Amino acid sequence: MKRALLSLLLLAACNDEVAVAPDPVPLTDTALSYFCQMWIADHGGPKAQIHLEGFDQPIFFAQVRDALAYLRSPERDAPVTAVYVSDMAQAVSWEEPGPGNWVDAETAAFVVGADVTGGMGAPEVAPFGSTIAAEAFAARHGGSVMALEEIPSEAVLGAVDFDLPGEEKQ
């Protein structure tokens, strides 16, 4: 009897410790991008939000690529509790990804290597809520469809060659 009671108490304690991922937060016009501290609403392309343990609000990113770089960085402010990315299948357009069409990054399908750039002008990793939508996008824009854990680090951590206005390519 004592063992059964102890087992139930331990099971209840374990269930209390299971962390529930926070819900995504709608993007507002005043949200700032984590790395550059610029208003996200001023930049097109898909966005990301990362929730950290002990923080009331997520940190936002103007590009999904930047959020993935943050996830792969050894230095973080706290353990990650959830990651959401724009579901570009639900977006009005590439320039208007929408304030609330978030999808869990763990279940999203990403197009890597497409001919698109994100809000900050770097090559972008395009997220979709379904593999079918990602495959259709890849058929139009090139690239490969991948799950989050399949995205190569060099796709989000590599150097970027920006084309600056008035600058000629050599």
MOGISUL-V686923 format. One record per residue. RES is the residue in three letters. PHI is phi in whole degrees, -180 to 180 (none if undefined). PSI is psi in whole degrees, -180 to 180 (999 if undefined). D_CENTER is the distance of its C-alpha to the mean C-alpha in Angstrom with 1 decimal. Layout:
# MOGISUL-V686923
res=[RES:RES]
phi=[PHI:PHI]
psi=[PSI:PSI]
d_center=[D_CENTER:D_CENTER]
This chain:
# MOGISUL-V686923
res=[MET:LYS:ARG:ALA:LEU:LEU:SER:LEU:LEU:LEU:LEU:ALA:ALA:CYS:ASN:ASP:GLU:VAL:ALA:VAL:ALA:PRO:ASP:PRO:VAL:PRO:LEU:THR:ASP:THR:ALA:LEU:SER:TYR:PHE:CYS:GLN:MET:TRP:ILE:ALA:ASP:HIS:GLY:GLY:PRO:LYS:ALA:GLN:ILE:HIS:LEU:GLU:GLY:PHE:ASP:GLN:PRO:ILE:PHE:PHE:ALA:GLN:VAL:ARG:ASP:ALA:LEU:ALA:TYR:LEU:ARG:SER:PRO:GLU:ARG:ASP:ALA:PRO:VAL:THR:ALA:VAL:TYR:VAL:SER:ASP:MET:ALA:GLN:ALA:VAL:SER:TRP:GLU:GLU:PRO:GLY:PRO:GLY:ASN:TRP:VAL:ASP:ALA:GLU:THR:ALA:ALA:PHE:VAL:VAL:GLY:ALA:ASP:VAL:THR:GLY:GLY:MET:GLY:ALA:PRO:GLU:VAL:ALA:PRO:PHE:GLY:SER:THR:ILE:ALA:ALA:GLU:ALA:PHE:ALA:ALA:ARG:HIS:GLY:GLY:SER:VAL:MET:ALA:LEU:GLU:GLU:ILE:PRO:SER:GLU:ALA:VAL:LEU:GLY:ALA:VAL:ASP:PHE:ASP:LEU:PRO:GLY:GLU:GLU:LYS:GLN]
phi=[none:-63:-65:-63:-65:-62:-61:-64:-64:-65:-64:-64:-64:-65:-66:-69:-87:-70:-78:-98:-65:-68:-73:-67:-105:-61:-76:-111:-67:-102:-67:-107:-75:-56:-76:-100:57:-103:-66:-65:-61:-81:-130:-80:85:-67:-119:-145:-137:-121:-96:-116:-58:88:-107:-73:-120:-76:-98:-105:-133:-74:-136:-63:-53:-66:-64:-67:-64:-61:-62:-91:-77:-74:-107:-132:-76:-173:-62:-81:-107:-166:-135:-124:-131:-63:-88:-69:-72:-99:-72:-63:-163:-63:-75:-126:-71:96:-83:-136:-94:-88:-132:-63:-61:-67:-107:-72:-108:-113:-102:-110:90:-74:-88:-124:-118:-89:-60:-102:90:-90:-52:-113:-99:-90:-94:-140:-79:-143:-66:-61:-65:-64:-64:-65:-64:-63:-65:-87:-118:79:97:-122:-87:-142:-82:-51:-72:-89:-67:-68:-57:-65:-74:-121:-110:-70:-65:-120:-98:-89:-93:-89:-56:81:-102:-88:-75:-109]
psi=[-44:-40:-41:-43:-43:-42:-43:-41:-42:-41:-43:-41:-41:-40:-32:-25:-9:118:134:129:136:155:156:154:134:142:133:167:-16:3:136:144:136:-51:-45:-12:36:155:125:-36:-19:-2:136:-175:169:152:173:155:138:127:135:143:130:-3:137:-33:151:167:138:156:136:-17:142:-38:-43:-40:-41:-35:-41:-43:-31:-4:141:-16:114:161:-24:168:143:132:-23:150:127:146:157:134:99:-12:-22:-4:149:-43:177:-36:-22:82:-16:147:-18:13:63:148:145:127:-28:-26:-6:158:130:140:117:131:15:167:44:153:154:-172:-25:8:-1:157:140:151:112:120:146:151:-9:150:-36:-46:-40:-42:-39:-41:-45:-34:-33:-34:3:-179:177:144:130:155:163:-48:-12:-14:122:143:-37:-19:-21:-15:-12:161:151:134:107:141:112:144:136:1:130:142:145:999]
d_center=[48.9:47.5:45.2:43.8:43.3:41.6:39.3:38.4:37.7:35.5:33.6:33.1:32.0:29.3:28.0:27.8:25.6:22.9:19.8:18.4:14.7:14.5:13.8:11.1:12.8:13.7:13.0:16.4:18.3:18.6:15.0:14.8:12.3:12.3:13.8:16.1:16.9:17.2:16.8:13.7:15.9:18.0:15.5:14.6:11.8:8.4:6.5:3.7:5.9:7.1:10.6:13.3:16.7:19.4:17.4:18.1:15.1:11.5:10.5:8.8:7.7:9.6:7.9:4.7:7.6:8.2:5.4:6.4:9.8:9.7:9.2:12.0:14.1:17.1:17.3:15.3:16.7:16.7:15.5:12.0:12.7:9.6:5.8:5.0:3.8:7.2:9.8:11.7:14.7:15.2:14.8:18.2:17.7:15.5:16.6:16.0:12.7:14.0:13.7:13.3:12.1:9.1:8.6:8.1:5.8:9.3:11.1:9.2:11.1:9.9:12.6:13.2:16.1:16.6:18.7:16.2:15.0:12.3:13.3:14.7:16.5:15.0:14.4:11.1:9.2:9.5:7.8:10.6:11.9:14.8:16.1:18.9:16.9:15.0:18.5:20.0:17.6:18.3:22.0:21.9:19.8:20.2:17.8:17.2:15.3:13.6:12.0:9.3:12.3:14.2:12.2:14.8:14.4:16.4:13.9:11.6:14.4:17.3:19.3:18.8:22.0:21.8:24.5:26.0:28.2:31.8:31.1:32.6:31.2:33.6]
